[in-house]
């Protein structure tokens, strides 16, 4: 019983966290279009580079990644509160 509950929480958290990237990516794209259209630097320029691991992240990538992790963690936590 306990393992089933843990597995269910894990699956739900991963699905909800992964699904949150789509609206977040749309918002980042709209903000990037606004900023670059007004002459400011965009959110999609490379900001973090770690060549040894082939990691190249922009501010927009970090926002989306942070949102996915935050939503997954909140979903995990909220499932214990509302059982």
Secondary structure, 3 states (H helix, E strand, C coil): CHHHHHHHHHHHHHHHHHHHHHHHHHHHHHHHHHHHHCCCCCCCCEEEEEHHHCEEEEHHHHHHHHHHHHHHHHHHHHHHHCC
